[in-house]
């Protein structure tokens, strides 16, 4: 049994951990190539226990014993094959044209909030790639040295955080509406990103099934090599639940 504590810096919603970050923590606990399911928000600045079951599944438990999330080794079919990288300049142009370049998807979120200082948050956002299918999006990530280990590379949970919100952005850009909360994220880091280098992020909306919205998000180096990849399931709001207003092209600023 291991105990973790997620500092407030790594929040997603105001009082709980960023989904990609905590999925990365759980995946690391099962060997790195993992599939993590979130059942409830992981609290910030609060001890959470990681317990390994007889089948190798790792569960995150709060003080009352509630299962907040769990992870197991991912299978290849849970992580979709990424498309080719569009290259740094095409990704830069797509990100610049994104509605989320001027209005954060989730204000304050460690992964995507553009108002947070460099080295304090990641600020990753993607925009539609011209000529691609709707919902195929790209952007850039330059990992900050503040997050690096002694060898200058990113811990897996930081990379998973960088992969998180772009899948939701791809669906919002495709449909004009938000798709809800991260439910499951499967992925692996093939080569740890290095601080100061420029990486391409590609996110693509895949298919939907009821309230489930499937997305893929991958990370590429400057040579176009895939260094990390993920498959995500976003859970939409129940029928009749209030939702934010659709994204309007003329109302994209905070």
N, C-alpha and C positions, 0 to 999 in steps of 0.2 A: 504494500500500500504506500502511495506517495501523496503528499499534500502540495497543492499549488496555490498561488495567490496571483490574481490578475490585477496589475496596477491600473489605476484610472486612466492612464495615458492610452491604454489599449481598449478603450470602450467602443462600442457600436452605438446601440441605443444609450440614452443618458446614464442608466444605472447598471448596465450589463456589458459583458465582454463582446468585442467584435466577433462576429460569427466565424470569419475566415481564420482569425488568430486562434480562437479556442479550438476550431477543427484541426488546425495545424499542431497544436499542443497534443490533442488526442491522437492524431495520426502518428506523431513522433513516438508516442507511448506504445504503439503496436508495430513499430519498426520503420516508419516513414512513409510507406505506400499504404495509405489508409482510407477508409470510408467512415466518416463521422456523421452521426445523426444528432441534431439538437432537439431536445424535448422541452427545455425551458431556458430562460436566460441565466447565464453564469454570472453571479454577482461580482462586483469589483471590490478590491481591497479586503477580501473575505476568504478565509481558508476554504478550499474545496478539496475533497479526497478523490484520488484516482485509484480505483480498485480493479484488479485484474481477475477475471473469472476463469473457471476451469477450462473454458473453450478458447481462452486467449482474448476475449472481448474486454476492453477497458471502459469502465464507467466512471463518470464524474458525479459525485454525490455531495449534496449540501449537508449541513449539520444535522438536519432531520432525516437524512437517508434518502431524500428524493433524488431520483436519477435526472440529472440536468442534460446529460449527453452521453453518448457511447460511441465507441469506434472498434472496428475490426479491420483486418488486412483487406485491402481492396482487390477486386478482380479486374482484369484488363477491360472487360466490357462495361465497367462502371466509369471508366475514364475515356471519353471520346477521342478519336484521333484528330489532332489539330490540323487546320489548313496550313498552307504555306504562309510564311511571314510576308507582309506587304512591304517590309523595309522600314527603316527609321523615318525617312522623310514623309512617306505616305501616312504612316501612323501619326507623325507630328501634325500633319495637316488635318487628319480626321479628328484628333483630339482638340485642335484649335476651333473646329466647327461644332463641337459638341455643346448641347445645352448645359451640360454639367461642367463646362469650363467657366461658366459665369454664375451658376447656382448649384451648390452642392446637392447631391442626391440625398444625403443624410448629414445635416449640419452637425459638426462635432465628431463625426465618425472617424476612427483611426485610419481606415482604408481609403475613404474617398473625399473627405471634407477638404475643400480647397482653401478654407480660411485658416487652417492650422499651419504653424510655422514649419519650414523644412527641417527635418530632423526630429520633429515632435509628432508629426503625422505623415502619412504616405501621399495623400493627395492624388491618387490614381483615378483617372477618368478616361472614358473612351467615347468616340463619336463614329457615326456611320461612315463606312468606307465607300467612296464614290464608285459606282459600277458594280458593287457587290449586292447580294441579296439583302433585302431589308432585315436589319437586326444583326448584320455582320459588321462589327465595329473594331476600332483599334485606337491605341493610345501609347503613351510612353511611361516608363518608370526608371528613375535614376536612384538606386538605393543610397541612402545617406549613411555616412560613416558612424553616426550615433547608434545605429542598430547593428553594426558589424561585430563579429567576434574577433579574437586576437589575430586571426589569419586574414581579416578583411572581408570575409564572406558573411552572408545573411543567415541567421538561424531559420530553420524551416517555418516556424510559426509566423515570422515576418513575411516571408515569401507567400505563404498561404493568405495572409492578410492582404497582400497586394493583388491576389487573384480574386478576392471576394466579390466586391460590389459591382464589378464590370459585367458580370452575368445578368444582374438585375437591370443595369443600364441598357444592355442590349435588348432586353424584352421591352423596356419602357420606350426606347427609340423605335422599336418595330411596331408597337401597338398604340403608343401615345398614352399609356396608362401604367401605373406601378403594378407589380406582381406580388407584393407581400414580403414575406420573411424567408431567410435562408433556412431550409429544413435539413438538407443533406449535402455534404460536400465530400467527394472522393478525389484523391489526387496523389501526386508524387513530385518531388523535386529531384530532377535528374542530375543537375549540376548547380551547386549553390551560387546565386548571383553575388557579384562583387560590388562593394561600395564604389560609387563614382562612375560606374559604367552605365551605358544607356541600353535599356531593354525595351523591346516591343511587347505590348499587351494586345492580344486579340481575343475578343469575346463574341460568341455567336449564339443567338437564340435558336434552339433546336425544335422540339415539339412540345405540345401541351397535352395534358390528360386530366380533365376535370379541373381541380384546383392546383394541379402540379404543373410547373413550368420548368422545362429542362434547358440547361445552358451549358456551354463549354467555355472555358477560359484558359489560355495558354500564354506562356512567357517565352520570348526568343532573344537570343543575343544578337549582336550587330551582324554576325555572319548568317543569321537566319536559322540557327540551330535551336531546337526546342530545349529549354532548360527546366521548365516546370509545366505541368498540365493538370487540369481538373475537370470534373463533371459535377454539375450542381443541380439541385432540385429546389426551386423556390415555391413556397406554399402561398397561394392566393387567399384572399379574405373570403370567409363564408358568404353565401348568398344573403343579401340584405344588409350586410355590414357596411358602414360608411367607409368611403375611400377618398383619398385626396383627389382634387380636381385634376383632369387630364393635363398633360404638359402642353402649353400653348406656345407657339413660336415667338409671339410678340410679348411674352411674359416670362422670360427666362432668368431675369435677374432677381437677386434677393431683395 
